[in-house]
């Protein structure tokens, strides 16, 4: 009788404890899943080189990705002084809607620091969306050879919208160049040149080597920012990088 009562007593407290333990595990699992989910409106993940994007100025130490910076005075896809205290490297794709949004909302704000001489922006297309992206990248480089990279870039991302694949055909890209007053004969030659193909391939490989398998991805002052984060994230990151440089 005493043994039976003892077993019953143990069951009365073992079951509630198990319920509490299982409940705690479920809560922990939900928290972990929520933390791991990316914001679908902000782009995608950086690969093996970087674990997560900084959403705050302060946070865990990240690997130094300053090797992405070229500081090449002959870089046709850069804006700002070669020796600017802060460099922003942007990895993008002309079929990426988040890249279009960032270029429309945040790029003009960053260009203000370029004009002040405190920031250099180096643009790199990784072309993860395929042939149409590569055509657009070659076209933008051809425009760059006529000193019109940023104008052509802004046209491809007009009003913060990406163009459809059909709007990135060879003919459509040449029409854009003509609309900007470029020499279209020279544009076509440059777009199809081995030099342009080599430069576009190098830009893409640089991004892939850093783990930028999706876009947009940025390196500001050697630290990563993943996705089309709010403009304030970039402004804060710039101020922190500038303070560290000084």
N, C-alpha and C positions, 0 to 999 in steps of 0.2 A: 504493500500500500504506500509505504514511504517512498519507494523507488518511483512508483507511478506518479506521485505528486511532484517529485523532483523533476521528472521529465516534462511534466505539464508546465511547471514553473519556468523551466528553461525555454520552452517554446514561446511562452508569453513575452519574453524579452528578446529572444533571438530574431523573431519575425520583424518587429519594429526596427531593430538595428539594421537588418538587411535592407529594409525599405529605405531607410535614411542613407545608407551607403550607396545603393543603386541610384537614388535620386541625386546625390552629390556628383556621382560619375556622369550622369546625364547632363547636369548643368554645366560641368566642366567641358564636356564634349561640345555643347552648343556654343560656349564662349570661344573655344578653339576654332570651331568652324567659322563663326562670325568674324573672328580676327583674321582668318585666312582668306576671306572672300575679297576679291577686288571690286572696286567701284566700276560698274560697266560703263559709266559715262565718262571715265577718265583714262581710257586707253588700256594697255595691257602690261604684262610683267617683263622685267628684265631677267635675263637668263642667269647662268651660273656665276657670272662675275660679281653680281650684286644681289643681296638677299631681299631687300625691300626698299621702297622709296621713302625718303624723309618727308613726312607731312608736317613736321615742326622743325624749327631751326635747331633746337637742342635734341639730342637723341644718341643712340649707341654709335660708337665709332664705325666708320665705313672704310673700305679699302680706298686708297688714293688712286684715282683714275686719271690723273693729270697726263698720263701718257697718250690720251686721246687728243690732246692739244698739239697742233702742228706749228703754229706761229710762223707760218711761211709768208714772207712778204709778197710772194707772187700768187697767193691763193686767190682764185677768182670767185670763190664762194664764201668769202668772209667779209665782215664789216667791223671796223674799229682798228685802233692802233695795234701793231704787232706786240708792243710791249705794254699793253693795257694791264693794269693790276689784276683784273679778273677776266677769265675766258669762259664762255659758254659754248659747249659743243652740242649741237642738236642733231639727233638721228631721226630721220623722218621718212615718209613715203607719200607720194602724191595721190594715192588712192585711200589714204587714211583720214577718216572724218575728224578724228581727234587732233591730228596734225593741222588740219584746216582750221579748226576752232582755235587752237593755240596761236597759230600764225595771225589770226584776225584779232584775238583778244589780248594776248600777252606780248607778242613780238613788238608791237609799236611801243609798249612801255619799256621794254628792254633796249630798244633803239635809242631812247632818250639818254640812257647811260652810255651807249656807244658814242653818241654825239658829244657827250661831255668828256669823252676820252678815258672813261673808267672801265669800259667793258669791250671785249672783242667777242664777236659771234662767228663761229665756224660751222657751216651747214654741211651735213653729210646725209645722203640718201641711201637707205639700206635696201629698198625695193623688195620688201617681203611679200608684196601682193602680186608680183609677177611681171610679165612682159610690158604691160601698159605702164606700170610704174617705172620700169627701166627706160622706156621711150621718153617719158616725161622728164626723168632725171638727165638723160642725154640732151634733151631739148633745153633744159634750164642751163646746162653747162655750155651749150652752144650760144645761148643768149649771154652768158657770162663772158664769153670770148669777145663779145661786142660791148662789154661794160654794162650789161643790163640784167644781171642775175636777179637782183632783188625785185625789179619791176616785173620780170617774167614770173618769178616765184609768186608774187602777190596776185598776178593775173590767174595763175593756176588755182589759187586758193581764194578767189574773189568772194567777198561777203562771208568768209568763213565756211565755205562749202567746197567739198571736193568735186571734181568733174567725174562724169561717168567714164567707163572704159572707152566707149565710142568717141567721147570728146577728147580722148588722148591718142587718137590715131595720128599717123605721120602728117596727114593733110591738115588736121585740126591744129596740131602743134605749130605747123608752119604758118597757118592763118593767124595764130596768136602773135607770132613774131612779126608778121606783116603789120598787124594792128598796132604794135609798139614802135613801128617805124624802123625796124631792123632790116639789114640787107638779107633778104630771104635766100638768095643764092649762096651767100657765104654761110648763112645759118644751116642750110641743108648739108653743105660740105662738112661743116664742123660737127654737126649732129651725128654724121655717119663716119667720122674719122676714127682711126685706131687710137689716137691720143685721148679722145673723149671717152671711148669705151674703156681704156685702161684706167683713166681717172675715176670713172664711175665704179668700176670694179674694186679699186682700192678703197674708195669711200665705204662701199658696202661691206667689204671685208673687215675694215676697221670696226664697224659697228658689231658685226658678228663675232669678232674676236673678243669684244667686251661683253658679249652675251645679249646684245640687243636684237633678239629674234622677233620682236614686235615693236610697234611704234605708238606714240613717240617716246623717246628716251633722251635724257639730257645729262650732261656732265657740267656742273657749275663749280668752278674753283676746285676741281678734282673730286667732287662729291656727286652722287647720282640723284636725279629726280626722275621718277618713272610716271609716265602718263601726263595727260593734259590737266595737271593740277590747277587750282585757282591761281590767278595772277599773283596774289599776295604771297603765295608760297615761293615764287620765283623772286619777287622783290625782297623778301626776307632773306632768302638764300644768298642773293647778291650782296646785301648789306653785310651779312656775316662774313662772306668771302672777302669783301673789300676791307673789313676791319682786320681780318687775319693777315691780309696782304700788307697792310700798313704797319 
